[in-house]
């Protein structure tokens, strides 16, 4: 495909096929032969040469084509390591004839593949039967008519020509982001080709042709044809199927599709007749309605009734808030840094308070700001972005007289918003963010109850460390930094009482859940590496704050993921310093309506659970998920900031990064697209395994490949849980997090074996294991006989649960592959694909295979003799239905057995201490027993949850079969509504183990 040739219509594809091109033909013995393939002028055959076969045999009749598959979707292309020799996007297969033979081909580029695939699908469809609305000879193209009407409106003088400047503005208005120089160059090319006079005006014909060439994205046009019965527009039914099967939308109705068409289709004819042509389809894909970011996460969508310690809290490190004044748009004495942080959803601000002139305390932020001004601004914006509690971390370094002024300002400014209720010793956990809405909590030191005087001394270790004063390990044992604290300020501290850290064992024994510790990043990093399980357990009940090392003199940021994985709630960031770390922080806190609070994963909240922050393996009882990320193309990519000469061309590549627990951290990149201009096409799939998606963040980064050093172009950071599957555009941002107008990446997202449900995500497994190779999750011995006997009874039900899940998943994958789809596909797509095979050549004839929807588990029945491939499909479908049926009918009993063991195990929880003493477990043996107990409880809960989700998936499979069979006409006896499957009860979830699951915070 010549680099200057773009596919803007199926006619262009057929024209290319008529010229012919060289491709490699792959035989069943995995050998490849170069052949020249061409479409016959009568459009009835494609043939290839040279060939050892007779010329009559070296061809395929177009009307015999059953299907055209893109990628390595046949056994020949998948086998014997051959597929490693060429990329997926350069392969395609033609399934043809009554015996469903396959012609497997490898082209030189994805563009060549798209041209042949689009052309063949179009010709095969129109050759088999007449499609409603097929283009008729001599009729004007609706798109051409619409663009011409736009031109006519702009032709004020009605002379059939408009100024070039006006024509450029018109195309830029219709396609924002396109460069004027690109449009002008296209006008000149077309005028020259048409032997038109080149000047300051453009004719209607040139304008229409320029628009169609410039504003047709081949990769989007290819999708349109693929999902529109191979027409050049989508009707209502096509759009419904696309939204349900590809975009994962539920409850799609004709009314919704009409609304989308009326909103995005620019042509009046399209809106009136109810179809979406290429321009409307492109607009829809680029719109907020089709965003990669799940819209339900734009509002608060998480349970906010858990204890405060169960949330990550967006936190700023106040010491540097105004150092980079240009970022905040004010002078170094401005308070804009605090305001900007609050507007961004920050819920924890640090105030370093020092003695000021005339008895008025000041806040030190590089400059010295009056304390009253700072708290006044904070009070004004405290709850503008979020109603959930704001924590003010006071680091007080002023005399008692000015401390009293600080307390007076806080009381006067915040009034009844200050939370002054003493903690309840009878409760075991902090109150919830829901209970603390619109409250201001003061974090700081507190005088002991024994101190009756108006002033007293408290430890100043953490504040000294944060200021960079020397503090050794011996100082932790013997605090030497003391300071005076007045009662008025001490009384304002209730739920966030700062204490010196005395070790995890001492914390385990402490009932004071309202006490919290502040750690330097060095100290927290040591605990994260050496005692990760203890650090996670500590953070289940107590708040902890991690602040940047004083050695960071440049206000750079630490990686918040290093501490989130240990459950640290407040990781204080330098908000004014852009870059990767702030991208992670900003992206992470978008997932709950940007309210500043994100609920931690259940495995980090449950009182009894096993979680090691540094594990590089899968978690007990949890099935890893696979992210299939296809990077298709880029749009309007800017040049790197400060890049070279005007004539330089960006040569971009995309790097996708997963940030999370160590087992999930990975980075993969696409190839570099050479001399791409602003709109590169990548067409490359990257895959990631994600073990703990609740802690994972995906970051897209676009870089310019340069031999001196790759230059940054753009980025976008999104929590894994916020990803929407299907075809999506990624809105790119600058290094400082600002939106880049019209700069996007076009991607396809699929997630297999996704947990949680609620949306129609793709499911499946990328690989299959037989029973002999199957790995079963086992229980660990605690060394306590009575407990081990109970856990041992779970061995058999756990094996049964694994077999039920794996058998169904393996059957699903086999069926998908025989349908020519990947494991990332869903069952609805499989049935729709089968329906295209089964449509008879004679319109009155019945389908070759039907689905009996009158049965609870619909059977696929042949209506006469069928070829070998269809027999294999029927057998695979039957296996899938039988394994799904076995799972649905057996899951409840197995689930009950697992729950019973889990509940019996939890019955020992409060007896653990007595049993430890009885068994004389000490030191490492005791630690091992506690870890094994937590491991077993976690395995049981996780495996029961997986079984519950598998049953929901099996019921969803039945629903998809019914829905797809009815919509494509191969179902019979379909009186029963498929919604019955959705309504059937799935297994009850195991309730969270004791430990603050309610708003009361009781344990």
N, C-alpha and C positions, 0 to 999 in steps of 0.2 A: 504494500500500500504506500504510494508516494506520500511524503511527509506533508505536502501541501494540499492533500485531498481529504475532504471531510465528508462523512456520511450524514446527509441531512434529509434523506428520503430512501424508501425502499427501492425507488427507481435508480438511485445512485448505486445501491448494492447490486442490483441486477445488471446494470451497465458494467460494473467491475467484473462480475462473474462472466459476462459475455466476452470480455477481453481475455480472461483466464489468468492463472498464475501457477507457480510451482509450489507444491506442498509435499510433505513426506507421508507415504502410505505405510501404516503399521500393520504387519501381518500377525497371525496368531502365534507364530514362532518367535515373536518379539523382534524380528528384523524389520528395518525401515528402508523404504525405497523412494527415491525422488521421482515424482511424476508431475506432468503438467495437466492441471484440471481446468476444464472449461465448460460453460453452459452453452448448449446448442441454441442457435438463433431462434428456433421455434419454441423455446422455453419448456420443452417437454423432457429433455434428458440432460444429465451432466455426464461427461465422459473423461477419461484420462489416457495419456499416452507418454512414452511408449509402454506397451504391455505385452506379455507373452500370451495373454488371452486373445481370443477373437475380438475384433472391434465391437461385435454385438454384445460381448460379455463384459467388456471394460467400460460399462456405463450403468447408470441407475436411472430408471424412469421416475420423474419427479412425483407423479401421483402415487407411486408405491412407498413414498417416504412416510414412515409412521411418526418419527420423532427426530429432532436434532438436539443432541446433548452438548453442552459447553463444559469443557474441562475433562479430567480423567475419570469418566463415569462408566466405563465398561471394563470387564475383566481383562481384556487385552491391554488396555492403557494403564491398568493398576498393577500388572503382574511383573515379576522377575526383575525388579529394580529398574525397569525401562523408564519409569516415570521420573526418575532422578535426572534424566538426560535433557528434559525440557520443562519449562514452567507450565503450570496448570492452565493459565490463560491462553496458551498457544495451541491447546489441544481441543478437538471436537470430534463427535461421532455421529454418523448418520445411520439410524435404525430404519431398515426398509424391508419390503417383501412380506409375504404371508408367514414366513418362518422367522421374522424379526432378526435378520442378519445385520451385522454392523460393519460399516466402513469407518475405520479409525484413522484420523488424519492429524498431522502436526503442521501448523502454519508458521510463517516467519515472525508474526506479531499478532497481538490481540486485535488490532484493527482488521487484519485480513480475516481472522476468525469471525469477527462481528459481521463483516460484509457477507460472507458465505452463509452464516447461520441465519441472519435476518432475511436474506434473499430466499433461501431454501424454505424457511418456515412460511414466508409470505406466499411463495408459489405453491407449496404443498397444500396450504389452507384453501386458497382460491381455486386450486385444481380439483379438490375433493368435493366441495359444496359451495353454494353461493352464500356469501356472508351478507347479512343485512347491512346496508350502507356501504357496500363495496364501491370504490371509486369508479365512476362511469366515464367512458371516453368522451372527451370534449367538455366535460363539466369543469368549472373553475375550482381550484383547490381552496377550501375554506380558509386555510392559513394565509394563502396569497391574497385572498379577498380582504381579510382583516387588515393585513399590513398595508395593502393598497388604500384602504379607507383611512388609516392613520396618516398616510402620505397626503391624501386628498384634503384632510382637515388642515394640514400644515401648509398646503399649497394655496396661500391666501390670494395670489393673483390669478389662480386657475389657469396656469400656462403649461401644466404638466412637468414643471421643473421647480426645484426649490434650492436655495443657497446651500452650499456644502456645510457651512457652520450650523445651519438649522437642522440639516439631515443628521449631522453628528450628534447634536443635542437630543434629537428624537430617539436615536438608537441607544444613547446613554440613558435616557429616561426609561426606555423599555428594558434595558439590560444594565442595571447599575454596576459600576466597577470597571466597565470596559474603557480602555484608553482611547482618547480622541485620535492619537497618531495611528493606532491599529485600524480604526474605522476609515480614516482618510486614505490610508494605503490600500485598503480593500476597494474603495471607490475608484481609485486610479487604475487598479488591476482590471476591474470589470469594464471600465470605460475603454481601456485599451483593447481588451479582448473583443468588445462589441464594436470596435472602430468608431466609438462615439467621440464627439469633441470633448477634450479634457479641459475643464475650466472651473469656474466658481459655482457651478450649479450641477444638480444631480437629477436625472430623470426618474420617473416612477419605477420603471423596469429595473434600473440599476439599484435603486434603493431597496426594492423587494428582494432582489437576488443577494445583495450585501447583507441584509438583515438575516435571511435564511441561512447563509453560510456562517456568519459571525455568531449568531445567537442559537445555533443548534449544537448542543453538546452531544457528540456521538454516543457516549456511554449512557446518557439519559434516554436518547432516542432508541437505543438498543433495548433498554428496559421497557420502554413504552410498547414497542412492537411485540416483545416477548410476553408481556402480560395483557395484551389487548387482542387476543385471538389473531395475532399477526396483522392487524390493521394498523393504521397510522394514528389512531386515537383510541381512548378508552371509553366504552359505554358504561352505563350504570352497573351492570353485572360484572364487567371487567374490573371496575374500580372496587366494588365490594369484595371480590375475590382477592385482589391485591392487598387491600387493607387488612383482611382477616388472615390470609395465608402467609403473606410476606411481612406485614408490619406488626402482626401480633395483636391487632385491635379486637376487642370483644364487643358484641352487641351492635355490629354494624347494620345500619338500615338504609333503605333507598333514600329516605329523607336526608340522612347524614351525607350521602354521596351527592345528592342534588345541591345541598348547601355548600359542599366543597367545590363543586363545579361552578356554581354561581359566584363564589368568592374568588376563584383563581383563574377560571377560563376567560381570556381577554376577548375572544370573538363572540359577537352577539349570536351568531348561528350556533356555536357550540353550546352556549348557555341555554338557548331555546330548545335545542334537540337533545340536550342532556349528555354531552360527551366532553372529554378532556383531551385536547390535542397537546402537541409537544410543548408549546409555550405555557399552557395552564399546568401541565404536569410538572414542568421544571419549576414554576413558581410555587406549586404546592410542596415539592420536595425541599425547597429552600426556606419555607415558611416556619414560623414558630410552632405551627400545628404538627410539624414533622421533625421537631427538634430531637437531638440525641439525648437530651436531658429530660428525664421522666417528669412531666408536669406535676404529678402528685407530690413531688419533693419540693415544689416551689412554695408550698405551704407547710406548716408544722404537721407532720404526718406520723410522728413517733409517739409512743406512750410517755407522757410527761409526768406520770404519777409514781415513778420509781424514786428511791432515795437520791439525793443530790450527788452522792459519791458514785452513782452508776452512770454518770454522763461525762463526756469530754466537754470542756468548757473553753470557748474561744478567749484567749488571754493575750494581753499586750504587756511588753516589758517597758515600763514607763521611763526608765532612765535615759533612753535615747529618742524619745518620741519627737523631739523637735530638732534633732541634729541636722537632718537633711531638709532644710526649710523649703527648697524648691519643690519637693515632692508633695508637700502639704499646701503649697501655694501661699505661704505667709512668711513673716520674719521669724527669727529664732526666738523672739519673745512672744510669739503667737501661741494660742491654745488650740489651734486648728487640728493638731495631731490627735488630741483626745476626742474632739468632735468627729473627725473622720473615722477613727477606730470604732466609736459607738455607732455611727451610721453603717459601718460594715458588719455590725452584729457582735462586736466584741463585748464580752460579759465579765471580764476581769481586768481592771486597770490598776496599775501600781502608782502610788503617790509617794515620792521621797520628800519628806517634809523637814525643813531646817529652820533655824532661828532667822527671823527677818528683822528689818529696821522698824523702829517705833512700836515694838511689841507685836507686830503682825507677822505670823509665820509665812514662809514661802515654799513653793514646790520647785525643786531643782530638776530642770530638764535641759541641761546645757545652758540655759539662762535661768533667771530666778523670777518666777511668776507668783503673784500674790495668791495665797491659798484660797482666799475667798472667791477670787475670779475663777480659779480652776474648778472648784466644786460648784460654783454657780453655772458654769458652762456644762458640766457633767449632769447636773440636775435637769437642765433644759432639754438635753438630748438623751438622757438615760434610757428612756423606754420608747424612743421614736422607732427604732428598728426591731425591737423585741420587748415583750412584756415580762420576760422571765428575769429572775433575780440578777442584780448587778453586784459584783463583789469588788469592793475597794480594798486593795492591799496596802495598808499603811506601813511605811518604813519611816519611823519617826526618829529624828535626830535633833530635837530641840528641847529646850528647858521646860520644866513643869509649868511655868507660867504661860508659855506659848502653847503648850499642850492643851491647857484649859481653853485657850482661844480656838484651837483646832476643834475640840469637842463642841464648843459653842456654835461654831460655823456649821458643823455637820448637822447638829440638831436643828438649827434655825433653817438651813437650806433644804434639808430632806424631810424634816417634820415627821409625820407619821409613816413615811416610807421606810425609815430606819427600822430594821428588825431588831427589837430589844427583848424579845421573849427568851428567858433562859432555857437551855436545853433540858429535856425531860430525862432524868436518869433511868426511868423505867423503860424507855424505848432503846432500841439497839442501833437505829440508823437515823441519818439526817432526814429532815422533811424533804418533800419533792419540789421540783421547780414549779409544779402546778400550785402547790400550797404557798409558795413563796413569790408568786407573781407580783410584779411592781414593788418588790422589796429591795432595799439596799442593805447588803451585809458588809460589815466591817471586819476585815481580817487583820489581826495584829496580836501583840502580846497582851496577857491579862494577869492582873495581880492575883495571887492565891487567896482563897477565902479567909485564910488566917490573918491576912493583912488588914488591920482595922484603921490604920492611919490614912491621911489624905494622899500620901505618896508611898512608893515602895520600889525595890530594885527587881529588875527582871533580866534574864539572859539576853544578850544582844548578838549571839553567835552568827545566826543566819544573815542578819543585816550587815554584820561586819564582813562576812564572806562575800556577800553580793556586792559590796563596795570595793572588794579587792584587797581587804586587809588580810594579813597572814593568819591562817588558822589550821594547825596541824591536827593529826589524829588524837594526840594527847589532849588537845584543847577540847575535843568533843567529850572526853571523859571528865575533864576538869574545866568547866567554862570560866574564862577569865574576863570576857567582855560583858560588862554589866552596865545598865543604865537605869536612870530613874524614870518612873512612870506614874502619872497622876491617876487618881481614882475616876475622875470624870471621863477620861479617854478610855480607861480600862472597862468601864461599864458599858461602853458602846459595842464591845466585842462579845458576841454570844455564840454563834454556831461555827465560827472560823477562828478558833483560838490557836495561835501559833505556838508550837512547843519545839524544843530541840529533839532531834531524832535519837532514840536510845537503842535502836536495833529492832528487828522484826519479832523476836521472841517476846520482848517487853511489850511491844504493841499488841501482840496476840492476847496478852493477859489484861490489857487495859480496857475498861468498859466505857471510856470517855470518847465516844464516837465523834464528838464535836471538836476534838483536838486535831490539828493538822500540822504537817511539816513542809518546809521549803527546802529544796535541794538544788545545789548548783548542778549544771549539766555534767560536770566531771564526776561528782559524787553519785548522781542518779545513773550515769552510764556504768559506773562500777557495779552498782547493785543490779542493773539490768543484765550485765554480763555474768556476774558471779552468783547471784541469787534471784534469777528471774521469776521462779514460781512463788517465792516468798514476797517479792515486790507486787506481783499480781494479787496475791491474797490480801496483802496490806491495803491495797487500793480498793478492795471491795467494800470496806467500811469507812476508811479515812480518806479525806481529801489530801492531795499532795500537789505541790506547785514546783515546777522546774524552771529555773531562770538561767539565762545565758552566762557562760563563764566570763568573769571580769577580764580575762585575757583577750576577749573579742573587742579589741579597741576600735575596730572599724564598723561596729554595729552590724556585723554579719549575723546570720541566723543559724541555729542548730537545726538538725533534722527532727521535726516533731514526731515522725513515725517511730523513731528510736525509743520514745517514751510513751507514746500512745499504746504500743504493743505491750507495755507493762501495766497499762491501766491508769497512768498518770493523767489526772483530769485537766490540770492547768499547765500547759507548756507555753511559757511567756515568750512571745515573738516580738522582734523589732519590726513593727508594722511599716515603717518608712523605708525598709530595705527590700527592694524587689529581687526576684530571682526564684530558683527552684523551690526553696523552702517555704517562701510565702505563697507560691502557687499551690503547694500541697496544703498549706493551712487554709487558704481562701477556698480552694476547691472542696476540701473536706467538710467545712461548715456550711456549704450550700445545701447539703442533703436533707436538712430538716427545716426548710423555710428560712434559712439564714438567720435563725433565732439565737445562735450562739451556743446551743446545747445539742449534742449528738449522743443518743443512747448507745452505750457500749454493747458488744455482742453478749448474748446470754451466757456463753462459756466463760466470760470474764466477770459475770455478775452473780451466778449461782453460788450459794454458800459452799456447796460441795461440788467441785468440778476440777478437772485436771487441765491446766493450760500452762505451757512453757513458752515464754515469749521468743526464745531463740531456737525453737525446734525447726529442723530442716526437713521434717517428714510430715506426712498427713496426720490429722488429729484423730484421736480415737472416736469411732462412731460417726465420722463425718466423711462424706464422699466428695472428692475434689470436683471442681467445675472446670470446664474448658471454654476459654474465650476464643472464638474464631473471628478474627478482625480482618476484613478485606479492605485495604486502602485502594480506592478506585481512582480518584483524581483530586486535583487541587484547583481552586478558582481564585483568580485575582490576587495571587501571592505578591506581597510587596518585596522590593529589594531589601537586602539586609541594611540595617541602619549604618550610614556612613560608608556604604559600598562604593566601589570604584567608578570608572568612567560611565558616561551616559549609554554607551553602546553595549555595555556588559549584559550578558544574559544570565539569569538565575538558573542554576542547575541543581534542583532541589532533591532531597530525599526526606522520607518521613521516618522518625524514630518513635516507636511506641514503648512506653515504660510502665511496668507495674511496680508500684511501691506498696509495701505491706510488711507482713512478717517475713523473716529471712527465707522461708521456703517458697514464698511467692515472688520475691524481688527478681525481676527479669527485664531485659531490654532487647528489642529486636528492631531491625530497620529494613526498609525497602531498598531496592536498587536506586541508583541515581538516574534521574531522567535528564538526558543531555539536551542542551539547546532548546529548552522546553517553552520559553516565554513565560507568560503568567498563568497558564492553565495546563499543568503537566498531567499526564495519565500514567498512573502507577500500576494498577491492576495486579496487586500482589496481596496474598493472604498470610497473615501472621497468627500464630497460635500460642496461647499461654495457658498453663495450668494454675488455677487459683484455689488454694486450700482453705483460706479463710476470707471469703469475699467481703464480709462485714468490716474488715480492716484494710481492704485493698483500694488503691486509687490508680486510675489509668491516666497517664499523661501523654498527650500527642505533642511531638516537637518537630517542626519543619526547619531543616537546615540547608544552607547552600554549600554544596560540596566544592571545596577549594583546596588546592594542593598546599597552600600555606597554612590554612586552618579553617575548619568548617565554621561558617558564620550563622548566627541565630536569625531566623526569619519570623517565626510565630510559634505559639503554644496554646494548648487548652488542657485543663486538668479537671477530671470528673470522678467522683466516687464510683466504684464498681456497681454499687447497689442502685445508682441513678441511671445506669445505661438503659436506653430503649433499644430493643432489637429491630432488625430490618434495615432498610435503606435510609440513611440519615446524613445530614450535613453537620459538620463540626464547626462552630463559630470560633474562628481563631482570634487570639489575643496577643498583645505585645508582651515584652518581658516584664513590664510593670503591671500587667493584668488589665490593660485597657483594650476595648474591642477594636479590631481592625475592620473598618467598613468593607463589607462585601467579600472579605477573605474567608474562605471555607475549605474544608476537606470533605469530599464525598466518600462515605464508607458504608460497608455492610457489616452489621454486628449480629452474631449468633452466639448463644450461650447454651451448651449442652449439659444435661444433668443438673439443671438449675433447681435449687431448693426454694421453698417458700410459697410458690404458687401465687395466685391472684391475678396473673397476666399470662397470656398465651406465649410463653417463651419456648424457644426450641429446646428440645430435650434429646437425650440419646447418649451413646458412648462412642468414643473414637476407636476403641479397640474391643475385641471380644476375648474372653477367657473361658476355656472349658472347665468343667468341674475339677479335673485333676490339677489344673494350674491355679485354681481359685484360692484366694487368700481369705481366710476367715478371721474376724476379729475375736481375740480371746481375752479371758479374764486374767488378772495378775494376782498372785498369792500375796496376802497381807501378812501371813505368819500368825494370824489369830484364827484358831480352828473353827469356831462357831460361825464366823463371818465367811471364811473361805468355803464352808459347806453350802452356805446359801448362794454365794456367787457361782459355785460350780453347777448349780441347777440351770443356769442360763446358757450353758454351752450348746445344748441342742436347739432351743428356740432361736438363738443367734445364728446358727448355721442355716436353719430353715428360712429365716428372714433374708439372709444373704442370697440363698438359692432362689427364692421367689423373685427378688429384685433383679438379680443378674440374668436369670433365664428370660425374664420379660425384656430386659434391655438388649440382650443379644438377639432375641427374635425381632425386636424393632429395627435394629441396625441391619440385619439380614434383609428384611423386607424393603427398607429404604434403599439399600444398595441395588437390589434387583429392579427397583423402580427407576434406577439411574440417578438417585439423589444421594447427598452426603448425610452422615449421621446428624448434622446440624439441622436437617429439614424436619418438618412436622408431618404428622399422618395425613392431615388435610391436603398438603401439597402432593403426597404420594397418590391419594385417590384421584385428585384432579389430573395428575400426570397419566395415571392409568386410563382415565376416561378418554384422553386424547388418542390413546392406542386403540381403544375399543370401539370408537365411533365407526359404524359400518360405512362402506363406500356408497351403498344405496340408502337413501334417507329413510325409506319405509322399513328397512330391516331392523330387527332388534339388536342390541349390543351383544358382542360375543360372550361377555361375562357380565353377570348382574350381582348386586348385593341384596340379600334378603333382609330387609330392615324390619320385617315382622318379628324376627327373633330377637331375644334379649342380647345375644352375642351374634351379630349379623354375620352370616356365612357368605362366602364368595363362590358363586356357582357358574360353571361353564355352560353355555347354551349350545353345545355341539362340540366337535373336535377342535382342539386348540394346539398351537405350536409349542415346542419344547420350552421356550422362554416363558410363555404364559403359564405352562404347567408348574414351572419352578416358582413363579410369582404366587400362584394359587396355594402351593404347599407352604411357602413362607408366610403368606397371610394367615393360613390356618394355624400355623405354629404360634404366630403372634397373638391371635385371638385366644388360643388355648392357654398360653402362658399368662395372658392378661386375666382370663377367667379364673385360673388357679389362684393367682395372686389376690384378686378381688374377694374370692370366696374363702380363702384361707387366712387372709391378713388379720382379721379381727382376733382369731384364736391365738395366733402367734404373738400379736401385739399385746394381748392380755397377759400371756406368760411372761413376756419381758417386763411389763409394768409391775407385775407381782414381785418379781425378783428385785427390781429397782426399789420398790416401796419397802420390801423386807430389808434390803440393804440399808436404806435410810433410817429404818427403825433402830439400827445399831449406832447411828451417828452420835446421839447424846450419851450412849454408853461407852463410847470409844475410850475415854480416859480411864474408866474402871477396868476395861478389858486390857488396856496397855499395861496397867499396873499388875493385873493378874498374870499376864504373859511375860512380865518383866522385860518389856521392850524399852530400850534406851538408845540414845545417840542416833547413829546411822540407821539401825534397825527400826527405831521408832519413826524416823523420817520416811524410810522406805515404806513402812506399813501405811502411813497417812497418804503418801503419794499413790500407792496401789489402790487404796480405798477410793480416793477421788477419781482415779483413772477408771475403775470399774463402774462407778456411778455415771460418769460421763459417757462411757461406751454404751451402757444400757439406754440412757436417755437419747443419745444420738442415733442408735440403731432403731429404736422405736419410732423416732421422728422420721427417719429415712423410709421406714416401712409405711408410715402414714402418708408421706408424700408420694410414694410409689403407687399406693392404692388410688390416690387422687389422680395421678397421671394415667393409670389404666382406665379409670372412668372417663377421663378427658379424651383418651384415645377413642373410646366408643362414641362419645359425643361428636368428635371430629369426623369419624367415619359416616355417621348418620347425616351430619350437616353437609359434608362434601358430596356424598352419594346423591342426596336430594337435589343439590344445586346443579350437578352436572348430568343428571338424568340416567344414571345407571342403577339407582335404587328401585326396589319394588316392595310392595306391601308396607310402605313406610307411613302407616297411620300414626304410630307412636311418636310423640315429640322427642327429639334428641335432648331437649332441656331436662328430661327426666334423669338423665345420667348426671347432669350437673347438680341436680337437686338431691341426689342420694347422699346420705350422710357418710362422711369419711371418718376415720378413727379420731377419737378425742385426743387432743395433744396432752402430753404429760405436763402437769402443772410445774411451774418453776419451783425448784427446791427452796426450802426456807431461807430467808435472807432478804427481806426488804422488798418483796414483790408488790406491796401495797403502799398506798399513800401515807399510811400511819407510820411506816418505818419500823414497825415492831419486828422482832426476830423470832 
